């Protein structure tokens, strides 16, 4: 018997990487605003690196914990591949956001 997964849960698994990227983006740019008011640009760099590493690890861990294709069904295989592709795009977006944060001077 194939266990049926709740569609909302499957959707959240599919977009988890994108949600992590959005949270990373908000943390990086909101922290720059707050820390620049406190005159702490070096703390922003450390926070940026830590947030980037944590975000990438979260996306990779979630991607590795994806269930196998839903009972061998073709639609399940499609969802699994689409989720992996979205996770890869999320990691790429996280790296690009971190690169911009590292290359551009903080507190200008």
Buried (B, 14 or more C-beta within 10 A) or exposed (E): EEEEEEEEEBEEBBBBBBBBBEBBBEBBEEBBEEBBEEEBBEBBBEBBEEBBEBBBEBBEEBBEEBEEBBEEEEEBEEBBEEBBEBBEBBBEBBBEBBEEBEEEEBEE
